[in-house]
C-alpha cells in the first residue's frame, strides 16, 4: 500500500519532512489500522525530537488518522499539529464520531467506543485538510470503476423498492442505490464532499467540532487516481497537501494562501476506466510502479473538468 503513495511521500520528504508510512496487514482490524500510526509516532519520538507531528490518510485511512491523533492526545504522548484526509470515507457504523450509536454489531460497537467516541474531534487541536473529488458527480455514475458494486443495494425487509432507476437493473432482493446514483461524488461510496466535511469538521451537536477547524479542497478528482502515484502528487500533493503541511509546520500564512488561491481555478482530471482497482495494482512489491503505467495496459482514459472550491471553517 505505501508504494502506491510513494511519489507523494518521497516529494514530501524531499521538501524537508520526516515521513513514515506504517504498513498494515492484509486482513487488518480497525485496532491495527489506528494503532499502527500511534506505534509509528512512538518509534519516531524515541529516535529524536520533532517540532510538529502531522498525520494523514486516504479513503478509510483519513478518519483513522483522526482516531490516531485522538489516542495520542488521550495518552498525552503528543499533540498532533495537523491532519490530511484525502478522499475520506465516512461510514456511519464504522469510523465516524459516535458511531457506536449507529451499529448493533458488537465488534463494531467496541471499536467505535474505543477509537471513534462522540467527543474525539473536540480533543484535536491541529487543523484538518480534507481533499475530495467530484469526478463521477460531474460526469456520470457509470464512469466509476466500482459501478457494479455500488449501483445496487439490498432491499429493505419487505423486499420492495421505493423506486428503480432506469440507469441500472438490479438482481432480485436488491434495489437501485438512489442516493449514490444521484451523487456518486468521486466514484467511491460514502465520500460526498459536503457530507464528509460535515462529519469531520463542520459538525453539529452533540458532536463537538475539532478545535483547529478545517479546510475542504474540492476538485474534479477520482477517488484513487487523484491520490496515488505520480498523478496523485500532481493533482493533490502540489496544490493542496504540501502547502498545507508547510503552513502547519512553519506558520507561514503564505503557504496556506496558496491553497486558498486555487478556489475558482478550472481543472481537468483524468482516470483510467478499468475493473475496480486493477489498473492501480503494483507490477511488483519491490517498486512503486502500477499497472496503468505499463505500455501493455491499453484501458481507455476519461476526463472530468470543473472548478476547484476551497472552503474554510
N, C-alpha and C positions, 0 to 999 in steps of 0.2 A: 504493500500500500504506500509506504513512504516514497518509493521510487517513482510513483505516478505524480508526486508533487515535487520531485527533485529540482526542477527548474526554478520554481519559486523559492524553495528552501536554500538553494545554492546562491541565488541572487541576493536574498536577504542576508545570508552570511557574508557575502562579498561587500555588502554595504555597512558592515560593522556589527551586526547582531550575532550573538552566540546561539546557534539553532540546534534544537533537539527534536527528533520525531520518534516518539515511543511507539514501537510496533506492537500490534495486538495479535492474538492467536486467531486461527480460522474460525473456531466456534466460541468466540468471546462472549462473556456476560457483560451486563451493564456495569457491574462492580469492577471488572477488569478494565473496561473502557475508561471509566472515570479515574480509577486509582493508578493506572499506568502513568498518567500525566503527573499525578501527585508524587509518585516514586521518582519520576524524572527530575522534578524540581528538587526533591530531597537530595538526589545524587549530585545535581549541579551545585547546590548550596554547600555540599560537603567538599566540593573541589575549589570553590573560591567565592568571592563576594560579587554580587551583581546589583547595580543601582536600580534596575527595573526588571520585573518579570512579567511577561505577556503570554497569554495562551490563545490558541486558535484551533479551529476545526472546520471540516467540510461536511455538509449534509447532517447526519445524526451526530457527527463529531462536534458540531457547533454548540448545541446545548450541553454536551458532555464537557466542553471547555469551561462553561459557566459553572457546572457542578464541581469540577476540579478546583476552580477558584473558590467556591464556597467551602469545600472541605479544607483547603489550605488556610482559609480565613478562620474557620472554626478551630482548627488545630493550632492557630497562631504561629504557623510556620512562616508564612509570607503573605503579604497583601499583593494581589495581582494588579498591576498598573493599567492593563488594558486587555481587551478581548477582540478577536476577529472571528466572526461567524460567517463562513462563505456558504450561501445557499442552505441555511439550516432547515431541518425538517422538524416541525412541531407536532408530535403525535400525542394527543391529549391523555392517553392512558399509559404513556411510557416515559416521556422526557420533558415535560413542562412543569413549571412550579405548581405544586399542589395536585400532581397527577394521581395521587393515591385516592382522591375522591372521584376519579373517573374510571376506576377499574375494580372488578370483582375478583381478578386473578391474584391469588395470594402472593406469588413470587413477584409480580409487577408491583403490587401494593407495598411489599417490603422494600424493594429497590426505590420506589417513589418516596417513601417515608425517609429513607436514609440519604438519598442523593438529590432528590428534587422536592424538598419540602416547600410549603407555600411561602416561607419567609426567606428563601435562599437569595433572591435578587437583591433584597434590601441590605444584604451584608457585603455586596460587591461595590467597591469604591472606584474601580477603573472604568473608563468609558468603553462602550461597546460599538464596534463597527459591524453592521450586517450588510453583506452584499447579496443581492438576489437577482434573478433573471425573469424575463418575460417572453422567451423565445416562442413557446407554443401558444402563449396567450395572444401574442401579436400575429402569429401565423395561423396555426390550427393544431388541435389536439392530436390529429393523425400523424403529425411530424414527430411525435415522441417515440423514442426507441423503446418505450415501455407501454405503448398504447394498449397492447393486448392484455397487459397486467392490470391497468388502471381504469380502462373504459367501462368495465362492468364491476358490480359489487353484489354481495349476497343480498337476496331479498329479505324482507322482514319476516317475522314468524308466520304471517298469513300467506306468504309466498306470492303476494300480489305486488305489482309495480305501480307506483303512482303515475309514472309517465315513462315513455320509452322513446329515447332519442332516435331519430331516423338515421343518425350517423353511425350507429352501432347495433349489432344484433347479438344478444346475449344468450348463453345456454340456459337450459331450464334451471330454475332456482336462483337466477341472477337477474339483476336489473341494470339499466344504464346508470352509470355513476354520474348523475347530472351535475353535482357541484364541481367535480373535476373537469368534466367536459365543457362546462361554462367558463371555467378559469383554470386551464391547465398550466398556468404560470411558466416555470422553467422546464416543463415537460416531465417533472417528477411530481409526486403527490405530497401533500402537507407542507408545501413550500411557498404558498402565495405570499407575496411581499408584505402587504399590509397586515396579514394575519400573523406572520412571524414577528413583525415589529411590535404589534400589539401584545404578543405573548411574552416577549423577552425584554422589551424596553418601555413601550407606551402602555403599561399595564393599568388595570382598574382594580379597585378594592374588591376582595380583601388581599389581592396580590400586590405587595409593595414594589415600586419600581427600583431599578438599580440606582445607586447613589450617584454614579458618574454619568448618567444619561447615555445617549447613543445616537448613532448616525445610520441612516438607511440609504444605501447606494443601490439604486435600481437601474438596471440596464437590460439590453436585449439578449443577454447570455443564456445558454442552455445549462442545465444542472451540472454537467460534468465537463464538457469541452471548454467552458469558460473558466475552469478552475485548474484542471490537470494539465501537465505537460507544458511545453514552451508557449502554446497558445494561451493557456491559463495565466501564465505570468504576464503576458502582454495585455490580456483582456481585463484582468482584475488586479494583478500584482502591481503593475506600474502605476495605473491611475488612482488606485484606492488603497490597497493593502500596505504597500511600502510607505507612502507618505503619512498614512495614519499612524503606523508604528513609529516612524521617525518623530512625528509630532508628540506622541506619548512619551517617547524615550528622552527627547531633548527639551520639550516645552516650546518648541519653535512653532508659533502660530502660522507662519508662512507655509509650513508643510500641510497643515490642516486646510488652509486656504486653497491649496492645490486640489484637494478632494472636492471642496465646495465649488470650485471653478468649473467642474465637469457638468454641473447642473445645466440642462438645456442643450448639451452638445449631442448632435446626431451621430449615431454609431451603427455600424453593421457588424453582426455577429454570425459566426459560422458553426455548423455541427455536421458530423457525418451521419447519414441515415443508414443504420445497420441494426443488427439484432441485439437489443439490450446493451450490455457492456462489452460486446465482442471487440469493437474497434479500440477499446482502451485497455485491453489485456496486454500485459508485458510480453515482449518477444522472449525474454529470458529473465530470470531473477537476479542476474548479475549486472544489468544495465537498465537505465531509465528510458528505454525505447518501447513505445507502444505500437500495436499492430497498424494503427492508422498512418503511422509514419513510414510504413513499408511500401515500396513501389508495387508490391504484389496485391495490395489492398485497393480495389477499384470501386468501393462503395461510393454512391453519389454524395456530394456535399450540398447543403442547402443553407440559406441565409435568412436573417431577420434584421430589420432596420427600425430603430426607434430612438427617442431622445433620452439621455441619461437624466434621472431625477435624484436629487440629493436632499434628504430631509433630516433635520437635526432636532433632537429633544434634549 
